[in-house]
């Protein structure tokens, strides 16, 4: 039996991870239109691993023998390194850069393993610059992709922020709304 479903033309794009992705060029009314585009989901998805980073120090918190005196969360250097690798080739990063500017410190830290500190060996922990993240953000600025404004109205930070969900909310709020005309009665 022939299918009644019509297919839409598609566009094939190469993603940052060098995988090919096929997306419909035009959505037909029978297709359920997603509230977010795949590109926006990928953009916000880069923040998901940062939210799940096991080692992080919230603003003004003491942890791992370190005290975060900043108003931004400080992450383990492995987490900021991974984020830098993911965002390096993204396009349309204005929202992402704004979230990073507001909530993510440009410092990072390492936690020495118990093996390194065992047997009277000297172990130090401390903050260092997240150089790979700083380099990627500067590179994006130089390419003219970053003219971001702050996403935060206040400088006080409450409970830990979920960057992924905040990113999705920002994108959703910028989505054009359909205007439904009011019917005039004669």
C-alpha positions in Angstrom: 0.0 0.0 0.0 1.5 3.4 -0.9 2.1 5.8 1.9 0.1 9.1 2.1 2.9 10.9 3.9 4.8 13.4 1.7 8.4 14.0 2.3 9.9 17.4 2.6 13.1 18.5 1.0 16.0 18.2 3.3 19.2 20.0 4.1 22.3 18.2 5.1 24.7 20.0 7.5 28.0 19.1 9.0 27.9 19.6 12.8 30.8 20.7 15.0 31.6 17.0 15.7 32.0 16.4 11.9 28.8 14.3 11.7 26.3 14.8 8.9 22.8 15.8 10.0 19.8 15.9 7.8 17.0 18.2 8.7 13.7 19.0 6.9 13.9 22.2 4.8 10.2 22.8 5.1 7.8 21.2 7.6 4.5 20.2 6.4 1.4 20.8 8.6 1.2 17.0 9.4 4.7 17.0 10.9 4.9 18.1 14.5 7.1 21.2 14.6 9.6 21.2 17.4 9.7 24.1 19.7 13.5 24.4 19.2 15.6 24.0 16.2 18.3 21.3 16.2 21.0 24.0 16.0 19.6 25.6 19.2 19.4 22.2 21.0 23.1 21.6 20.0 24.1 25.0 21.3 22.4 24.6 24.7 23.5 20.9 24.8 27.1 22.1 25.1 26.2 23.4 28.5 24.6 20.1 29.7 28.0 18.5 30.6 28.9 21.6 32.6 25.7 21.3 34.6 26.7 17.7 35.3 30.3 18.4 36.2 31.0 16.5 39.4 33.6 18.9 40.6 32.4 22.5 40.8 32.4 25.2 43.5 29.4 27.5 43.6 29.8 31.2 44.3 31.2 32.0 47.7 31.3 28.3 48.6 34.2 26.5 50.3 35.0 23.0 48.8 38.0 20.8 48.2 40.1 23.1 50.4 39.3 26.0 48.1 37.2 29.1 48.6 35.4 30.5 45.6 35.2 34.3 46.3 33.7 35.0 42.8 30.0 35.5 42.0 30.4 32.8 39.3 30.7 29.0 39.6 34.3 27.6 39.2 34.5 24.2 37.5 37.2 21.5 37.4 39.7 22.2 34.6 38.7 19.0 32.8 35.1 20.3 32.5 36.1 23.8 31.2 38.6 22.1 28.8 35.8 19.9 27.4 33.4 22.8 27.1 36.1 24.8 25.1 36.5 21.9 22.7 32.7 21.7 22.2 32.1 25.4 21.5 35.2 26.1 19.5 33.4 25.8 16.1 29.9 26.7 17.0 28.1 29.5 15.1 25.6 31.9 16.6 27.0 31.8 20.1 25.6 35.0 21.4 23.4 33.4 24.0 26.0 30.8 24.9 28.7 33.5 25.5 26.3 35.6 27.5 25.5 32.7 29.8 29.2 31.9 30.2 29.9 35.5 31.0 27.2 35.7 33.7 27.7 32.3 35.4 31.0 30.6 34.6 34.3 31.6 36.0 37.3 32.0 33.7 39.3 30.2 36.5 39.3 26.4 37.0 40.8 24.0 39.6 42.2 20.5 39.8 41.7 18.2 42.7 44.8 16.1 43.5 44.2 12.4 43.8 44.7 10.6 47.1 47.6 8.7 45.5 49.4 12.0 44.8 49.0 13.2 48.4 49.8 9.9 50.2 53.0 9.3 52.2 53.7 12.8 53.3 54.1 14.2 49.8 53.2 17.9 49.5 49.9 18.5 47.7 48.5 21.8 46.8 45.2 22.7 45.2 44.4 26.1 43.7 42.7 28.0 41.0 44.3 28.5 37.7 43.1 30.3 34.5 40.9 28.2 32.2 43.2 29.1 29.4 41.5 27.0 26.7 38.1 28.4 27.5 39.5 32.0 27.5 41.3 31.3 24.2 38.1 30.0 22.6 36.0 33.0 23.8 38.6 35.5 22.5 38.7 33.7 19.2 34.9 34.0 18.9 35.1 37.7 19.8 37.7 38.3 17.1 35.5 36.6 14.5 32.8 39.1 15.4 30.3 36.6 16.7 30.1 37.9 20.3 28.3 41.1 21.1 26.5 39.6 24.0 24.6 41.4 26.6 24.2 40.1 30.1 21.4 37.5 30.7 21.2 38.4 34.3 19.6 41.4 35.9 21.2 41.0 39.3 24.6 40.2 40.7 23.3 38.1 43.6 23.4 34.4 42.8 20.9 32.0 44.3 20.9 28.3 44.1 23.1 26.6 41.5 21.9 27.5 38.0 21.1 24.9 35.3 22.8 26.5 32.3 21.2 24.1 29.9 17.7 24.8 31.0 18.4 28.6 31.1 19.7 28.5 27.6 16.6 26.7 26.4 14.4 29.3 28.1 16.3 32.2 26.5 16.0 30.7 23.0 12.3 29.9 23.6 11.7 33.5 24.7 13.3 34.8 21.5 11.2 32.6 19.3 8.7 34.7 17.2 5.2 34.4 18.4 2.3 34.0 16.0 -0.1 36.9 16.0 -3.7 35.8 15.8 -5.9 38.6 14.4 -9.0 39.4 16.4 -12.2 38.9 14.4 -14.2 42.1 13.9 -17.9 41.8 14.2 -20.0 44.0 11.9 
